[in-house]
Every structure is written in C-alpha cells, then in structure tokens.
Amino acid sequence: MSKKKYGINTKKILFFSLFKIESLKDQGIYPDLLGEFSKKGYELYILSPSERGQKIKKKFSKVDNVTIIQVKSLKTQKTNRFEKLASSLLLEFLFIWTYYRKLSNIKFDLVLFPTPTIFVTNFLKIIRLNKTGVKYLLIKDIFPQNAIDLNFIKQKSILSNFFENKEKKLYSSVDYIGCMSNANLKYLKDKKSVDTHKLEVNPNSIDISKYPLLKCNEFRKAQKISLHDLVFVYGGNLGKPQGINKILNFMKYIESKKSIHFIICGQGTESDLIKKFIKKHKIIKTRLFTNLSKQEYLQIVKESNIGLVFLHNSFSIPNYPSRILDYMYYKLPVLSWTDKASDVGDIFKFNNAGFSFKSENSFGEIKSLIDKIDFNQIKIMGENSHKILIDNFQSKHSFSLIEKKIN
C-alpha cells in the first residue's frame, strides 16, 4: 500500500487486549481484523501485553500505518487463574501508564478492544477525556459469570459482587458491543440488561487469504495413519472450561474402535491429567500434541475428518470457541458437545455441516453416531462447513460492521 494514503487526516484507531500481537502478518482473529483496517488506510495503534518470560523483538515498532507497543505484564494466557486475575488487574495500570507516555497527544476515532478483560473502565475514562470517538467492545467471554459457573468464584460473594459491578460499568462505558452469536447477544440483553441499541452480532472472524499452502498427507504418513481411517481432531485450550471428562470419555471409546483415531492439539491446566489418563489406560488410538507451531497444527487439521468442540456442562453463558474457524476452512464438519446455553453447534446442525449435542448424558448418542459415520456424508458436510465460513466468518465482514460506526 502506498504511503500517500497515510496523511494527517487519516482516522486513528486504538486497539488493546490481553492477547499478544507482534505483527499483523500473524494469523489470528485480532491480527486479521486489524489487518482489514490497515488495508483501508486507517492509522492503527496497538497495545500488546508482553508476558513475563516472553522474548520480544521490539518494544516499539512502526510499519507504515501500524504502531505496536509492547507492554510488560504478568502472564495472562496459559497460566493459573490467580496469576491471570492479578495480571488483568495490573494491566489496566500498565495501559494507562503507556498511554500517558506514548499516546496522550492522539485523538482516536475508534477504541476497539475485546474481553477478557473487564478491568479497563478507568482507562476508558482517561481516553474519553481526550475526546475519543467510538468505543467498541468485542465480547469474547462473559466474566465473572464464567468463573462462577466453574465454581472458581462463589455466587453473590463479595468478590463476585465486586466483579459484577466492574462488568456493569464496562458495558455502560462503551458505545457498541459486538457479540459472538445470537445467544450471546440475547444473554447480555436479558441477563445483563444491556441496551439493545448497543448490541450486534459480530462473530469471531478470520482472513482466509492468510492460510498457508500445506502438503498432502504429511501428518498421516509420519503417524502411520491410513488414508482410509477416520480422524477426529480437537484443537485449543485444555482446561476446566472444556469439560475434560468429556474428552477422556471420548478417548476411551475411540480406543475400542477400529480404523478411528483421535488427535488432541493444545495445552492447559488439565494437560497433565490427559497425559496420566493415556498412560494409565495404555491409550494408543489418541495422540496428544502440546507444543505445535501454528503451521504444524493446521497440517493436522487439514488431514483430519471431523473437528471437535467440548465445553463444560455447567456453563450458563453462551461460549463460541474460535477453533471452529480452522475446522471450517479445511472443510471439516464440526461435532460439538457443549452445555445447553451454547449455540456454537446450531449453525452446523441446521446447515447439514456437523452435529450438536448439549446434554451431559449425550455420550450414548455420540457413540451411536461414531459407529455409523458415512464418509460420503462427511464430505458433503465438510463442504457445507466451509461455505458457512465464507458466508459468515470472514474478517472483512466484521470490519464492515465496525467501520459503519465511525463513518
């Protein structure tokens, strides 16, 4: 893009989150969305946390119309909930400090940020004093209710009341809230009394042009898995929110099936539990990979047949995991075994693109489904799954929704 498009009248955007961003060339829902703004000539300023122990190339980088400032922090990802909470509380102060030092002379037309975290209301107040334009929140989780559902925090305790008050202030501080799904939107409207005019469905989305070209059957050859065998894949975090017992039950059943394999890609607080389960029960049909590069993970997804989503049955909030995007790109039907609140499986069920189970007691139905899976049916479902991605989950669609708010 020509630098002539980056003039003094270019609209300016501030983005901050708990997620690390080093370059918009990286693949992910946030670099992909921000990349759409960059391609259209907007001037971007990104505050990205640099967690303890992480090595970063530059604390400050500016390439054309994109400025990225790395903010030192405690761990916010792949750590225990206590450090994650402490880091979230501290990060607001660090954002404020960085803003005063680097950005206070800039008037932003759009402030864009996702949850987690809810601890940014003071930061928003300070930015607002500088005559900031639109404040747009992307809801990616609903805290503290998610922690209450998993018994990390007691309902109606001093702690939950404190967090819920922070949450309420956050929703009132923003102009618009992008929700991941219809159920997500309805929950905020009904349970959190958020003004309807603030809400719209703006789901997790990706730039499909960033997906790499991959070899054919490289993973299957390395793992000695026949091209005729059925491969289920799960990619993502391995923690209590995923309902690990569901994953263990799935592993144990697959072990008894001929020509079927289960590949788990990810890590988290429950990774060791899965490793011990594999060792104790002498599992050989399930393989666990905990330290994959993005390209290695995508190679596995490409060579799999069905993508899996697991969520803990106690959730009362509608979660919508972003891992389904990779499944859809590589034409995998999606099998989701979730709580009753989640609608992540609905779009696949209603478009003949996958299977949705919402009861803790659904495993009997799932086993019956596995026993009679038809490869021709899976191929048709995979094509439908990819079409859903193209029609609904591209970053250019998400960008268009947000851009309308500032033009």
URNOR-V54247 format. One record per residue. N is the residue number from 1. RES is the residue in one letter. SS is DSSP state (2 for helix, 1 for strand, 0 for the rest). PSI is psi in degrees with one decimal (* if undefined). Layout:
# URNOR-V54247
n & res & ss & psi
N & RES & SS & PSI
N & RES & SS & PSI
This chain:
# URNOR-V54247
n & res & ss & psi
1 & M & 0 & 136.6
2 & S & 0 & 141.5
3 & K & 2 & -12.9
4 & K & 2 & -21.2
5 & K & 2 & -10.7
6 & Y & 0 & 76.1
7 & G & 0 & -177.1
8 & I & 0 & -16.7
9 & N & 0 & 2.5
10 & T & 0 & 135.3
11 & K & 0 & 142.4
12 & K & 1 & 138.3
13 & I & 1 & 134.0
14 & L & 1 & 128.6
15 & F & 1 & 134.9
16 & F & 1 & 152.0
17 & S & 1 & -179.9
18 & L & 0 & -7.2
19 & F & 0 & 136.9
20 & K & 0 & 131.2
21 & I & 0 & 120.9
22 & E & 0 & -27.3
23 & S & 0 & 145.8
24 & L & 0 & -4.0
25 & K & 0 & -19.0
26 & D & 0 & 157.1
27 & Q & 0 & 132.9
28 & G & 0 & 163.7
29 & I & 2 & -31.5
30 & Y & 2 & -48.5
31 & P & 2 & -35.9
32 & D & 2 & -43.1
33 & L & 2 & -46.4
34 & L & 2 & -31.5
35 & G & 2 & -32.5
36 & E & 2 & -40.6
37 & F & 2 & -41.1
38 & S & 2 & -44.0
39 & K & 2 & -28.2
40 & K & 0 & 3.3
41 & G & 0 & 5.7
42 & Y & 0 & 149.3
43 & E & 1 & 117.8
44 & L & 1 & 136.6
45 & Y & 1 & 122.7
46 & I & 1 & 124.2
47 & L & 1 & 118.1
48 & S & 1 & 126.4
49 & P & 1 & 134.4
50 & S & 1 & 105.1
51 & E & 1 & 155.0
52 & R & 0 & 137.7
53 & G & 0 & -12.8
54 & Q & 0 & 141.3
55 & K & 0 & 128.3
56 & I & 0 & 146.4
57 & K & 0 & -43.9
58 & K & 0 & 138.4
59 & K & 0 & -24.2
60 & F & 1 & 126.2
61 & S & 1 & 142.3
62 & K & 1 & 118.3
63 & V & 1 & 112.5
64 & D & 0 & -115.2
65 & N & 0 & 17.8
66 & V & 1 & 118.3
67 & T & 1 & 125.0
68 & I & 1 & 125.2
69 & I & 1 & 119.9
70 & Q & 1 & 127.5
71 & V & 1 & 117.6
72 & K & 1 & 137.2
73 & S & 1 & 172.6
74 & L & 0 & 179.9
75 & K & 0 & 135.0
76 & T & 0 & -15.9
77 & Q & 0 & 147.2
78 & K & 0 & 51.0
79 & T & 0 & 176.1
80 & N & 0 & 160.2
81 & R & 2 & -23.9
82 & F & 2 & -44.7
83 & E & 2 & -37.0
84 & K & 2 & -42.1
85 & L & 2 & -45.3
86 & A & 2 & -41.5
87 & S & 2 & -40.5
88 & S & 2 & -39.9
89 & L & 2 & -42.2
90 & L & 2 & -32.4
91 & L & 2 & -33.0
92 & E & 2 & -44.6
93 & F & 2 & -41.9
94 & L & 2 & -37.5
95 & F & 2 & -44.2
96 & I & 2 & -45.9
97 & W & 2 & -45.1
98 & T & 2 & -39.3
99 & Y & 2 & -47.1
100 & Y & 2 & -37.4
101 & R & 2 & -32.8
102 & K & 2 & -27.2
103 & L & 2 & -0.6
104 & S & 0 & -15.5
105 & N & 0 & 4.0
106 & I & 0 & 133.2
107 & K & 0 & 114.7
108 & F & 0 & 137.6
109 & D & 0 & -24.2
110 & L & 1 & 131.1
111 & V & 1 & 118.7
112 & L & 1 & 129.7
113 & F & 1 & 152.0
114 & P & 1 & 159.5
115 & T & 0 & 148.9
116 & P & 0 & 143.0
117 & T & 0 & 163.1
118 & I & 0 & -4.8
119 & F & 0 & 63.2
120 & V & 0 & 10.1
121 & T & 2 & -36.3
122 & N & 2 & -38.1
123 & F & 2 & -43.6
124 & L & 2 & -37.1
125 & K & 2 & -43.7
126 & I & 2 & -42.8
127 & I & 2 & -38.9
128 & R & 2 & -32.9
129 & L & 0 & -20.5
130 & N & 0 & 24.1
131 & K & 0 & 46.1
132 & T & 0 & 150.7
133 & G & 0 & -125.7
134 & V & 1 & 136.9
135 & K & 1 & 116.7
136 & Y & 1 & 120.2
137 & L & 1 & 130.0
138 & L & 1 & 111.7
139 & I & 0 & 115.0
140 & K & 0 & -18.9
141 & D & 0 & 163.3
142 & I & 0 & 99.8
143 & F & 0 & 138.5
144 & P & 0 & 4.6
145 & Q & 2 & -34.7
146 & N & 2 & -38.4
147 & A & 2 & -34.2
148 & I & 2 & -42.4
149 & D & 2 & -34.9
150 & L & 0 & 8.5
151 & N & 0 & 25.5
152 & F & 0 & -29.6
153 & I & 0 & 139.9
154 & K & 0 & 138.2
155 & Q & 0 & 136.9
156 & K & 0 & 26.0
157 & S & 0 & 171.3
158 & I & 2 & -40.6
159 & L & 2 & -46.3
160 & S & 2 & -37.6
161 & N & 2 & -39.2
162 & F & 2 & -48.5
163 & F & 2 & -39.9
164 & E & 2 & -32.8
165 & N & 2 & -40.9
166 & K & 2 & -42.4
167 & E & 2 & -45.4
168 & K & 2 & -43.5
169 & K & 2 & -37.3
170 & L & 2 & -49.2
171 & Y & 2 & -32.9
172 & S & 2 & -17.7
173 & S & 2 & -14.3
174 & V & 0 & 161.4
175 & D & 0 & -35.5
176 & Y & 1 & 150.6
177 & I & 1 & 118.7
178 & G & 1 & 120.3
179 & C & 1 & 150.1
180 & M & 0 & -24.3
181 & S & 0 & 173.2
182 & N & 2 & -41.1
183 & A & 2 & -37.3
184 & N & 2 & -46.4
185 & L & 2 & -46.0
186 & K & 2 & -36.5
187 & Y & 2 & -46.1
188 & L & 2 & -37.0
189 & K & 2 & -44.6
190 & D & 2 & -42.7
191 & K & 2 & -27.8
192 & K & 0 & 0.5
193 & S & 0 & 37.4
194 & V & 0 & 137.2
195 & D & 0 & 129.8
196 & T & 2 & -34.5
197 & H & 2 & -17.6
198 & K & 2 & -19.3
199 & L & 1 & 141.3
200 & E & 1 & 155.4
201 & V & 1 & 117.8
202 & N & 0 & 87.2
203 & P & 0 & 168.8
204 & N & 0 & 136.8
205 & S & 0 & 160.7
206 & I & 1 & 162.4
207 & D & 0 & 105.8
208 & I & 2 & -18.5
209 & S & 2 & -14.2
210 & K & 2 & -12.4
211 & Y & 0 & 134.4
212 & P & 0 & 158.3
213 & L & 0 & 128.5
214 & L & 0 & 155.2
215 & K & 0 & 163.2
216 & C & 0 & 129.6
217 & N & 0 & 23.3
218 & E & 2 & -43.8
219 & F & 2 & -44.8
220 & R & 2 & -39.7
221 & K & 2 & -43.8
222 & A & 2 & -35.6
223 & Q & 2 & 2.8
224 & K & 0 & 47.1
225 & I & 0 & 124.7
226 & S & 0 & 147.4
227 & L & 0 & -17.9
228 & H & 0 & -5.5
229 & D & 0 & 153.2
230 & L & 1 & 129.1
231 & V & 1 & 120.5
232 & F & 1 & 140.2
233 & V & 1 & 139.7
234 & Y & 1 & 127.8
235 & G & 1 & 133.7
236 & G & 0 & -166.5
237 & N & 0 & 149.5
238 & L & 0 & 81.8
239 & G & 0 & -175.2
240 & K & 2 & -36.8
241 & P & 2 & -22.4
242 & Q & 2 & -4.4
243 & G & 0 & 66.9
244 & I & 2 & -31.6
245 & N & 2 & -32.4
246 & K & 2 & -42.5
247 & I & 2 & -42.0
248 & L & 2 & -42.2
249 & N & 2 & -40.6
250 & F & 2 & -44.9
251 & M & 2 & -46.7
252 & K & 2 & -37.2
253 & Y & 2 & -42.3
254 & I & 2 & -32.4
255 & E & 2 & -28.5
256 & S & 0 & -2.1
257 & K & 0 & 139.6
258 & K & 0 & 139.5
259 & S & 0 & 27.3
260 & I & 1 & 138.5
261 & H & 1 & 154.9
262 & F & 1 & 120.9
263 & I & 1 & 124.6
264 & I & 1 & 125.6
265 & C & 1 & 113.1
266 & G & 0 & -179.9
267 & Q & 0 & 169.1
268 & G & 0 & -167.8
269 & T & 0 & -20.2
270 & E & 0 & 9.6
271 & S & 2 & -44.3
272 & D & 2 & -35.3
273 & L & 2 & -41.4
274 & I & 2 & -42.4
275 & K & 2 & -44.3
276 & K & 2 & -37.8
277 & F & 2 & -43.7
278 & I & 2 & -42.9
279 & K & 2 & -44.1
280 & K & 2 & -42.6
281 & H & 0 & 7.9
282 & K & 0 & 49.3
283 & I & 0 & 128.6
284 & I & 0 & -15.6
285 & K & 0 & -11.3
286 & T & 1 & 134.4
287 & R & 1 & 133.8
288 & L & 1 & 124.2
289 & F & 1 & 119.8
290 & T & 0 & -13.5
291 & N & 0 & 60.1
292 & L & 0 & 146.3
293 & S & 0 & 165.9
294 & K & 2 & -42.1
295 & Q & 2 & -37.7
296 & E & 2 & -41.1
297 & Y & 2 & -46.0
298 & L & 2 & -32.7
299 & Q & 2 & -40.4
300 & I & 2 & -44.9
301 & V & 2 & -44.7
302 & K & 2 & -36.1
303 & E & 0 & 4.7
304 & S & 0 & 173.0
305 & N & 0 & -34.5
306 & I & 1 & 132.0
307 & G & 1 & 142.1
308 & L & 1 & 144.2
309 & V & 1 & 127.8
310 & F & 1 & 136.7
311 & L & 0 & 144.7
312 & H & 0 & 138.2
313 & N & 0 & -14.2
314 & S & 0 & -5.7
315 & F & 0 & 134.5
316 & S & 0 & -2.2
317 & I & 0 & 146.0
318 & P & 0 & 99.6
319 & N & 0 & 155.2
320 & Y & 0 & 81.1
321 & P & 0 & 137.7
322 & S & 0 & -12.1
323 & R & 0 & -19.5
324 & I & 2 & -22.6
325 & L & 2 & -43.2
326 & D & 2 & -40.8
327 & Y & 2 & -47.2
328 & M & 2 & -39.8
329 & Y & 2 & -40.9
330 & Y & 0 & 20.0
331 & K & 0 & 45.1
332 & L & 0 & 132.0
333 & P & 1 & 154.6
334 & V & 1 & 125.4
335 & L & 1 & 115.2
336 & S & 1 & 134.2
337 & W & 1 & 98.9
338 & T & 0 & -165.3
339 & D & 0 & 173.4
340 & K & 0 & -20.8
341 & A & 0 & -31.1
342 & S & 0 & 140.6
343 & D & 0 & 19.3
344 & V & 0 & -31.3
345 & G & 0 & -11.3
346 & D & 2 & -45.2
347 & I & 2 & -29.5
348 & F & 2 & -42.0
349 & K & 2 & -43.7
350 & F & 2 & -12.3
351 & N & 0 & 20.5
352 & N & 0 & 48.2
353 & A & 0 & 11.3
354 & G & 1 & -164.0
355 & F & 1 & 142.7
356 & S & 1 & 127.0
357 & F & 1 & 132.1
358 & K & 0 & 10.8
359 & S & 0 & 144.8
360 & E & 0 & -24.1
361 & N & 0 & 21.1
362 & S & 0 & -2.9
363 & F & 2 & -30.5
364 & G & 2 & -43.1
365 & E & 2 & -38.8
366 & I & 2 & -42.9
367 & K & 2 & -40.3
368 & S & 2 & -40.0
369 & L & 2 & -46.3
370 & I & 2 & -39.0
371 & D & 2 & -23.3
372 & K & 0 & 21.1
373 & I & 0 & 136.2
374 & D & 0 & 126.3
375 & F & 2 & -34.2
376 & N & 2 & -40.7
377 & Q & 2 & -41.5
378 & I & 2 & -40.2
379 & K & 2 & -43.2
380 & I & 2 & -44.7
381 & M & 2 & -37.7
382 & G & 2 & -39.9
383 & E & 2 & -41.6
384 & N & 2 & -37.8
385 & S & 2 & -45.1
386 & H & 2 & -39.5
387 & K & 2 & -37.3
388 & I & 2 & -41.9
389 & L & 2 & -49.9
390 & I & 2 & -38.8
391 & D & 2 & -25.0
392 & N & 2 & -21.4
393 & F & 0 & 33.9
394 & Q & 1 & 143.3
395 & S & 2 & -27.3
396 & K & 2 & -28.1
397 & H & 2 & -44.5
398 & S & 2 & -43.2
399 & F & 2 & -44.6
400 & S & 2 & -40.1
401 & L & 2 & -43.4
402 & I & 2 & -40.7
403 & E & 2 & -34.1
404 & K & 0 & -24.6
405 & K & 0 & -16.4
406 & I & 0 & 3.9
407 & N & 0 & *
